[in-house]
């Protein structure tokens, strides 16, 4: 049983799918809690992925007290009004009605959203009232805006905080923009910075770890900063300042009761997490009453969020 739960007041069974670039995970969710789940490696071809998703949903919900009323699918791509614009890691390169493509294999009402939005719904469930902005930090930067427990999607892409511009003269972003938050601070960017410091010999600790043969990641950069490495400190401090600029944008556009930072690098007991909070305290708007919170990583958050989204949409359609 998971300690993270969506609103448990509705015991309708729904199925949830977390459709990622490496794994496909499914769950049966009732009363806001996961009662059964499954995980399989993502097949290479898109046609096989459709079949696998359907098989996993049916397997996960088989022999339960009731059949699922609906399916919520969170996937790693741009989702607007149910259409997946692009999801390169999954094989989608243009507008695709994924629910329609799944229907021959899975004849259930199916509702899609971005995986970061699904995660945000899951982690924000403990704050059911008011406006909650969730910023997720992993390989990239994602997020969502949650109002009174429900996703505020805009046309589908609202809350994509990784692509707010915080430096108009900054680096190019894979999205095609310049100076996006994700291009300045993300797990990928910090891992690349750690590798560069190791390769140039500017950080003895990082150079030693790289010499062992394993790939460096953002956590190594944090370890170097905690060890007093000035180069690592500089990289993380600049990144923390960029993130605080992103937080100002969130406050200016949404004025939420709270911003929830999700992801291990943003924990308040890490070097980077402390630096983010220091810069935020210095730069936050004077009028802002937004609280800053952190939630630990929870791999089931995306499943619970996808289930919550499906339940909301299904109930609204009745």
N, C-alpha and C positions, 0 to 999 in steps of 0.2 A: 504494500500500500504506500502511496506517495503522500508526503506531507504538504504538497502543493495542490490546491483544489480550486476549481471554478465553483460558481454558485451551486451549492448542493441542494437547492430547494426544488429541483425538477428532476424526477427520476426516469424520464424518457431516455432510452438507450440510444446513443449515437456512436458512430464509428469515427475515428480520427486517423489521419495519415500525415506523417512527416516525411516528405518526399525530397530527400537530399541528394547531393552529388555522389555520395559514397554508399549510403544506407537508405533503405526504405523501412520506416517503422510504422506500425499500426497499433491501435488500441481500441478497446471497447470501453466506453465511458458512461457511467450511470450515476445520477445523484452528484455529479461533479467530481467523481473519483474514478480512477482507472481500475477496472476489474479484470482485465486481461490484456496482454500486449504481445507483439511479435516483432522480429527484426530480421531482415534479409539484405544481402548485398544487392545493390542496384544493378540490374542487367545492362548490358552495353547498348542494345537497340531500344528505341522508343517504343516500338510495337511490343517488345517483351516487357517493358516497364508497365504498360497499361495492363497487361495480363497479370503481372505479378501483384500490382496494387489491388486489383479486383480479387485475386485469389487470397491475398493476405487479409483483406477486410472480411471476406466471407468466412475464412478460417478463424479469425480472431473473434467473430461474433456468433459462431456456430454453437448450438446447444445451450444458449443462454435463455433466460426466462422469457425474453421477448426479442423479436428481430429489431435491427437498428432502424430508426425512423429516417435518418439522414446520415450523410458522410461529410466531414469537414476535411479539406486537404490544404495543408500548408506546404508550399514548394519554393525552392530557391530561384525565384525569378520575379519579373515585373508582372503583376496581376491587376488588371483594370476591368471592373465589372464582369468578372468571371473569365475574361480572355487573357491568356498568357502571352504577353508581348514578346518576351525573350527570356530564355532560361538555358544559357549555353551549356552549363554542366549537365543538363538533363537531355539536351538534344532539340529543344524548342528554339527556333530562330525567327519565327514570325508569329503573327496573331493566331492563336490556337484555342478553340473552345474545348478545354480538357474534359469538362463534365460530359459534353456530347460524345467525345472520343471514348470515354470510359463506359458510357451507357450500354453498349452491347454486352459488355462484360459485367457491369455492375448497375442494375436497373433500380437505383435509389437516388433520391434528391441529393445532389452533390454541390457543395459550396467551396469555392477556392479563395485563398488569400496568400499573401507573401509569407514566407517562413518566419521572418523577423516579426511580422505583425502577429503571427500565431504565438510566438514565444512571448511577445509583449502582453498579449491577452492572458497568457498563463501566469506570468509573474506579477501582473497587476491585479490579479483576482483578490488579493488581500486588501485592496483599497477599492471597494465597490462603489464609492460615491465620489462625485467631483471629477475633475479632469486630471488624468495622470499621463504624463509623457514618459515613455520608456525609451532609453537609448541602450542598444546592445553593442558590445564590442567583442568581436572574435577575430576571424580572419579579416572581416570588413567591419563597417559600422552600419547598423540598421536601427529600426525603431518603429514606434507607432504612437498614436494618440488615442487614449481610451477615455470615454466620457460615461460616467455612471455605469461602468462595467462593460460597455459595448464599444466596439471598434468604431472610430471615426475615420473612414478610409478615403474621403474625398472621392475621386473617380477610381481609386484603388491604390494610389501611390503616396497618400498622405503619411507623413512621419518618416520619410526616407531621409533621416538626418545625416547619413553619411555623405549626402550630396548637396548639403547647404554650402555655399561658398564662404570661406572664412579668410581667404587670401587671394585677391584678384590677380596677383602676380605669382601665385604659387605654382606647384608642379601640375602637369597634366594628369588627369584622372582617366582610368579606363572607360568611364562613362562618356568621355568626350569633352567634359568640362575642364576648367582650370581652377586650382585652388580649393577643391572640395575637401571637406573635413576628412573623408576617408583617405584622400591622397596625402594627408599630413599626419594622421594618427589612426592607426589600425593595427591589428596583430601582424598583418603582412608587412606594413611599413616599418614597424619596430623590429621585426625579425630581419628585414633587409638591412636596417641600420646596424643591428648587432653583427651581422655577417661582414659588413663593410669595415667596422671597427676592428674586427678580428683579422681580416685580410690585410689591412693597412698596418697592423701591429700597434694600434693606438690604445688597445685595451689588453693588458696581459691576461686577465681572467678569461675574456672572450676568445682570445687567440688560443689559449690552452684548451678550452672546451672544443673549439673548432678543430684543433689538432687531433682530438679523439675520434673524429670522423663523423660525428652526428651533426645534423642540421641544427643551427641555432634558432631560437624563437624569442618572443617578447619577454618571457620569463627570465631568460639569460641576461637580457639587458637590465632588467630590474635587479637581478642578483649583483651585477657589476656596480650599479648605482648604490645599492646597499653596502657594498664593499668599499665605497669611497672613490670609485672610478670617475674622474672628472668628465671624461668624454661621454660616458653613459649618462651621467647626471645632466649634461647639457642637452643631449638628444631628448631625454624624457621630459625635461623642464619645458623645452620648446613645444613638444607635443601636448603637454598638459595645458599650456597657455592656449594652444589652438583649440583644444577641447572646451576650455572655458568660454572661448568665443562662440563655439557652437551652442553651448548652454544658454548664452545670452540671446541667441537667435530664437531658441525654443521658447524662452520666457517672453520675448517681444512679440512672437506670433501667436502664442497660445495662452500665456499667463496661467500655467497650470498650478494646481495646489501642490503638486510634487513632480519632481523628475526622478525616475528610478534608473539607476545605472546598473546594468546587468552584464556580468562577465568577470572572470577572475582578475584580469589586469586592473579593474576599477575598484577593487576592494579597498576599504579605508586603511587596512593594515599593510598595504604595499607601498613602495616608494612612489610609483606613479599615481596611485589613488590619493595619497596624501598631497602630492603636488597639484593634482586637479582641484582638490578642495581648497588649497591655499590660494590658487589663482582665482577660483570662483569667489572666495570671500573678498578678494581685492577688487574684482571687476564686475561683480553682479550689480544690476541696476539698484539704485537706492530704494526705489519703490517696491522692488520685488519681494513677495512673501513666499515664494516657491521654496519648498523644502527639498533637500537632496537626500536620497535613500540609496542603498545598495542591496541587491539580492544575490545570493550565491548562485552558481551555475546549477541548473536542474535540467537534466536531459528530457524530462517529461513535460516541461513547460509548453513546448510547441504542440504536443499532442493534446494537452488540456485546453490550450487556446484554440486550436482548430475545432475541437469538440464544442467549445462554448460558442464560437462563431456559427457553426452549423446549427446548433440548437436555437440561437437567436433568429437566424434566417428562416429556419423551418417553421418556428412558431409564428413569425410575422406573416408567413405565407398562408397560414391556415384561415 
